[in-house]
Amino acid sequence: MVAKTEASASALDNIKLALALLVLLVGVVGFYWFDHVALVWRVLALLGLVGLAAGLVALTPVGRGLFGFSREARTELRKVVWPTRQETLQVTLSVLVLVLIVGIFLWLVDALLFWAVRLITGQGG
């Protein structure tokens, strides 16, 4: 008896997910299909259908797990210690300097190899 309940709940969840996907697909197709309607109305309709699809997904175990994960990720993001403006500027400047140095080095290697290939093949002189 329990197996039947779980199977029907799973089938119902699959139907909800398929319906959410269908609603999302209808929203995207409708957005482009009704291109003669003002953009603001099309965007509002699309956002409404995306919200409806998200609501349908939230009713399934997959959706509850996804929304729970996003809540936990947001909590962890609040714990991050962000660098100061000064640290960010210093690191950015050091990255730019290193990119410039590596770029010059690669340009020199390329020029040297080009010169060597021209010398070996006898082209250009």
C-alpha positions in Angstrom: 0.0 0.0 0.0 2.9 2.4 0.8 4.6 1.6 -2.5 1.4 2.7 -4.4 1.2 6.0 -2.4 4.9 6.7 -3.2 4.5 5.8 -6.8 1.4 8.0 -7.3 3.1 10.8 -5.4 6.1 10.5 -7.7 3.9 10.4 -10.8 2.1 13.5 -9.5 5.4 15.2 -9.0 6.5 14.3 -12.5 3.3 15.7 -13.8 3.9 18.9 -11.8 7.4 19.2 -13.2 6.2 18.6 -16.8 3.4 21.1 -16.3 5.9 23.7 -15.0 8.1 23.1 -18.1 5.1 23.5 -20.3 4.1 26.7 -18.6 7.6 28.0 -19.1 7.7 27.0 -22.7 4.3 28.6 -23.4 5.6 31.8 -21.7 8.8 32.0 -23.9 6.9 31.1 -27.1 4.2 33.6 -26.3 6.7 36.3 -25.6 7.9 36.0 -29.2 4.6 35.1 -30.8 2.9 38.3 -29.6 5.6 40.7 -30.8 2.9 43.2 -31.8 2.0 43.7 -28.1 3.9 46.3 -26.0 7.1 44.9 -24.6 6.2 45.8 -21.0 3.1 43.6 -21.1 5.0 40.7 -22.7 7.7 40.9 -20.0 5.1 41.1 -17.2 3.3 38.1 -18.7 6.5 36.2 -19.0 7.5 37.0 -15.4 4.1 35.9 -14.2 4.4 32.6 -16.1 7.9 32.1 -14.8 6.6 32.7 -11.2 3.8 30.2 -11.8 6.3 27.6 -13.1 8.5 28.2 -10.1 5.5 27.8 -7.8 4.7 24.4 -9.5 8.3 23.3 -9.1 8.3 24.4 -5.4 5.5 21.9 -4.8 7.7 18.9 -5.7 10.5 17.4 -3.6 13.0 18.4 -6.2 11.8 22.0 -5.9 11.8 22.0 -2.1 15.4 20.6 -2.2 16.4 23.3 -4.7 14.9 26.1 -2.8 16.4 24.8 0.5 19.8 24.6 -1.2 19.5 28.2 -2.4 18.6 29.3 1.2 21.6 27.6 2.6 23.9 29.1 -0.1 22.6 32.5 0.7 23.3 31.9 4.4 26.9 30.8 3.5 27.3 33.8 1.3 26.6 36.1 4.2 29.5 34.5 6.1 32.1 35.4 3.4 34.7 38.0 4.3 35.0 40.2 1.3 38.3 42.0 0.5 38.6 45.7 1.1 38.7 48.2 -1.8 42.5 48.6 -1.3 43.1 44.9 -1.4 41.0 44.5 -4.5 42.9 47.3 -6.3 46.3 45.9 -5.3 45.4 42.4 -6.6 43.9 43.8 -9.8 47.0 45.9 -10.5 49.3 42.9 -9.8 47.2 40.7 -12.2 47.4 43.4 -14.9 51.1 43.8 -14.5 51.6 40.0 -14.7 49.4 39.8 -17.8 51.4 42.5 -19.4 54.7 40.8 -18.6 53.5 37.4 -19.9 52.1 39.0 -23.0 55.5 40.7 -23.8 57.3 37.4 -23.1 55.0 35.5 -25.5 55.3 38.2 -28.1 59.1 37.8 -27.9 59.0 34.0 -28.1 56.7 34.3 -31.1 59.0 36.8 -32.8 62.0 34.6 -32.1 60.3 31.5 -33.5 59.1 33.4 -36.5 62.6 34.6 -37.2 64.0 31.0 -36.8 61.4 29.5 -39.2 62.1 32.2 -41.8 65.8 31.5 -41.4 65.4 27.7 -41.7 63.0 27.9 -44.7 65.0 30.6 -46.5 62.0 32.9 -46.8 62.4 36.7 -46.6 65.8 37.4 -47.6 
